Amino acid sequence: MTYETTFSRLVSLACHDLRTPLATVYGFGRTIARADGLDPKIAGYAEMIESASQQLAELVDELSLAARIEGGRYEPKLLPVSTGELAAAAAGTLGSDRVAVSGEGATVETDVDAARRSVTSLVQCALRHGGLDEVTVVADGSALLVSQITAASAPVVLGEDLRDLGAAVAVMHIRALGGSVEVEDEVLTIRLS
């Protein structure tokens, strides 16, 4: 075994081991937040715990995916999905007031759940690191076109400037599926096949 495969296996093991205590935190946070007669301040804290544990679970999933890809153990389950549906999922997660979606798109064969996370991560990165209030996502055949990508956000969105875990893993994931991610003229093109 090489260092890379050993390290990726250790990361995968850590991700696996983190899921159980994380599920416990999430479950109790959710239970407390929904208890009747709870002080509103305490209920607010419980909701924050629930939300933060969901965010941690997503980060663990991203790290686990990256470790499987780097370790050569990623075996995607390819299923059909519309690129329009992937764009709509990003808008649903990030808010339709922040992500304007258009275009019919086309059906592609991909690892659907991971592709949803990857597309959403790239769109979120464009918003966050571009300092933007809104982006547009056009489902154009098997590609998704995200605009506007600023000069400052382009290297982060492409995973070249490692300041956003979600975007870096998304780029790895899409490339592992045989797709591509590139920026030209302030437009991020995500090709899923």
N, C-alpha and C positions, 0 to 999 in steps of 0.2 A: 504494500500500500504506500502511496505517496502522501506527502504532507497535505496536499490539496484534498485528496479523498478522505483522509483521516479528519481533517478540519471540517469538511462539509458534513461528515457523519456525526461529529461532535455537535455541530450546530443543529442538525436534524434531531439528535437525541435531546438536546436542551429544549428545542421547540416542543417536542413531544412531552417532555417532563413539565414544562411550564403550563400546558393546557389544563391539567387537572386542578391545580390551585387557582388558576385564572377562572375556570368554570365555577368554582366554589365562591370566589369573590363576587362574580357576576350574579350568581343565583341568590346569594344572601342580600346583595345590594338591591336586586329586583324585588325580593320578598319584603324587605324593610320599606322600600319606597311605596309599595302598594298596601301597606298595613293601614287599617282604619284608625282614626283618632290620633295619628302621629303629628307631633309638633311640626309645623310647616318648614321650620329651619332644618330639622333633622331629616325630613322627607326630601328636602332639596339636596342635602349632603348625600343621601342614599342614591338619588338620581344621578348625581355627579359620579359616584362610585360605579354605578351601573354603566354609564356612558364611557368612563375611562377604561373600564375593564373590556368593553367592546372594542375600543380603540387598540388596546394592548393585544387582544386576540387577533385583530387584523394585522398588526405588526408582526406577530408571531407567524401568522400564515404567510406573509410576504417573505420573511426570513427563511422559513422552511422551504418555500418554493425556490428561492435563490440557492439554498444549499443543495436541493435535489438537482437543479440544473447544473450547478458547478461540479457536483459529484457524478454527473452522468447517470443519475437515477430518476430523471423526470420522464414519466410515461403518461403523456396526456391522453385523456379520454375524449376523443374527437366526436362532437355532435353538431348538428346543423343549428345555426342561429343567424339572424339577420343583423347586419351592421347597424341598421336603423334601431333595432332593439338594444344593441350595445350603447349607442349614443343616448337613447332614451333612459337607459339605466344610469348613465353618468349624470344626466339632468335630474333624475329622481333622487339620487344620493346627494348631489351637491346643491340642488335647488334650481327649479326652472327659471327663476329670476336671475340666476348667474350663468346658466348654460342654455343657450338657444339652439334648438335642434331642427334640422331640416334635411330633406332628401329621403328617398325611398331605400337606398342601400341595396344590398343583395345578400343572399344566403351564403354563408361560408361554413366550413367544417373547422371547428376549433375546440379547445378546452374552455367550455362556456363560462363556468364560474370564474376561472382565473382570468379569462379575457375580459369579463365585466370589471373585475378589480383592476386589471392593467389599464384599460381605457379610462376608467374613473380616476385612477392615480395620475395618469398623464394630463388629463383635463384639469384636475385639482392643482397639479404642479404648475401648469400654465397660468392659472388664476393667482396662485400664491406667490410664485417667484416673478411673475410679470407685473405684479401690483395692479391687477385688473379687477374690475367689478363684474365683468361679464366676458364670456368667450362664446364663439359660435362653433358648433360641430355639425358638419355636413356629411351625411352618409352617402357616399358616392361609389356605388358598386361595392367591391370588396374592400374599399378604403374608407377611412374616416379622415376628414380634413378639419383640423382644429386651428382656429385663428382668433385672435391675433397672438402670435408668439413674438415677444420682445427680444431684442438683442441680448439683454441681460438674462432672460429666462431660457433661451435656446440651449446653452450648454447643460443646464440643469435638467431640462426636459429630456434631452438626449442621453442623460446618464454620464456625461463626460465630466461634469463638475458635480461631485458627489455631495450634494446638500439636500437630497430628497430621496429617502429610501424607496418609497412607493414608485417613483419614476424610474429609478435605477433598476429595480426588479422588473418593472413593466417592460422596459426595453430588453432586458435579458430574456424575459418570457416570450415576448413577441418574436424575437430573433430565434429562440429555441424552437418555435413552431414553424419556422421557415418564412416568417413575415419580415417586415422592415419598419423602421421608424426614422424619419428624416425631416429636416426643416429647410424650407426654401421660401424666400420672399414672405417671411412672417407667417407661414402656414406649416403646421405640423401634419405630415402625412403618415398615418398609421395603416400599413397594409397587412392584413391578416392572412393572406394566402397568395 
